[in-house]
Structures are given as structure tokens and as C-alpha cells.
Amino acid sequence: MTRNLKFINLVLLGGEIEQKLKAAHKAGFDQVEIWREDIKDNFNIISSITKFSIEKGIGFTNLQVLRDCTGIPNEDHKKKREELRQFINLAQTIGCNAIQVLASTREDCLVDRVDDDLCWIASEAIKYKIKIMYEPIAWSSVDNTLPLAWERIKRLNQPNIGLVVDLFHIYALGGDAFQLDEIPRDRIYEVQLCDIAKKLPRDKKSLMNIARHERQLPGKGIIKIECFIDKLKSIGYKGPIGIEVFNDKLKCLSPYEVARQAWISLNSYWPS
């Protein structure tokens, strides 16, 4: 019986990228979410982490993160398409088969172009056997909830696009585990767990600040994580599940200690 692969987003850990990867592996994680900014255009780092990944058997859940690439105004259209190609090349180089794509947050997003742009992204990625993990975020201009994002993915019917389920963005807009009810389990490409210390504000600036600096490890806050876990198990979710926590204080600590805490936290909710 296959088990869910467990990952950590390296944004939680301080230190150099090689140290982060070693800390994740030592803690027990199967995979990591890795950021393009950590490795872009540095051949030595790319070579080092690729070698470590192969030797230790730790994989890459996805390469993060392609922003504002749908509904693109004319002046940025060519640049954003070239950026996708750069992501694909880098993903192939490190042996990663998925790219995370955020729903557009641009105020000038051209809503009537979103479908075409997302289809083009999927068609380019599938040439290289790469999946697109599409994430609705609370301050997106379009598709800011799981139901809205799923409606688009279902309508487009592209075989290599699935959803990122991020508890922060669900909770931020008052959502709950019932948002998963209509989504087939095989179209959920990953689940990102975190927690929140207090009720979230609704104004965009404050919400973004907490999202990027003050998330908590699961079990350290007020999100009813057990409800999401029960729902995922009830639908037989088989994909990756892990920790995505942006927290400035934790990032100042030893990456080995923080990775250990994250591993314990994840396994307290998903022990299998």
C-alpha cells in the first residue's frame, strides 16, 4: 500500500539552501518544496542539491513559484511566457516534475484571457511531463477560493493541472473542509498545512503580512486542522502532504531543530 509523501517548504528554514535540504532529509521528509530564487543561475548550487537529492532519495514536490502568469496584459505577455520556459528548464535540471502556479493577483488582470493563458501553460508543461500545481490565494484577483479554482480547472479539462490545498488561504476567507467535497482526490496535487495564532484580519495588507511572516506550525493555533485531515482521509487522498509555514522567528533558529519540529507537527496529524 502506497503512503502519502511528506514534504516541507524550505521557506520555513534558515541557512543556505544545501543546509536546508540536509535538515529536511535528517528530519525524515520525503520531499521539499524548493524556490527558484534559492537556486536560479547558480550552477554550483544546482549541481550540489541535485547530487544530494539523488544520493539521499529526497525529492522535490514542486518548484516555486510562478506568479501572475494568467490574464497577462499585452506589455508583459511575452516576458511571462518566457518565465514559464525558464521554470521548466530549471525543474528538468533538478529532476522536479511539478511547478507551482499562483492564481493572478494583478489588479489589471484580464479575466477573459485567464483560460487561454492557463491552457497554454499546461500545454507547454506537458511536453516535458511536468504538472502544474494551481493555487488559489486569498488576495487573488481571480480564483481566490478552492471552489472557484476547481470550476476553472474542471472546465479547462487539462490532464496535468491540479489544485494546491493551502489551509491558510482557505481559512483566510472563512472557508472550511467542506470546500473539498466536489474535488476529485486525484485533482488535488498537494496539501499544505499550517496554523494561525489568532483570527485573521480581512484587509489585504495585514493579511499578506501574516501570510508571509507569522504562520504557525500545525497545532500551534486556532485552525481546525483535524476537520481537514478527516475530510482528506475520507476521500482517500493519496498525494503529498506537508508543511508550508512562513515564520520569521522560526527562520532565525537552527534549520535542523525547526525541521525536526515540523516533522513532529506533521506526523501528529498525518502519522501514516
HUGI-V862026 format. One record per helix or strand of 3 or more residues. SS is the DSSP state (alpha for helix, beta for strand). FROM is the first residue (numbers start at 1). TO is the last residue. If there is no record, write none. Layout:
SS;FROM;TO / SS;FROM;TO
//
This chain:
beta;6;9 / alpha;10;12 / alpha;17;27 / beta;31;35 / alpha;36;39 / alpha;43;56 / beta;59;66 / alpha;74;94 / beta;98;102 / alpha;111;126 / beta;131;135 / alpha;146;156 / beta;161;166 / alpha;167;172 / alpha;177;180 / alpha;185;187 / beta;188;193 / alpha;204;213 / alpha;225;234 / beta;240;243 / alpha;248;251 / alpha;255;269
//
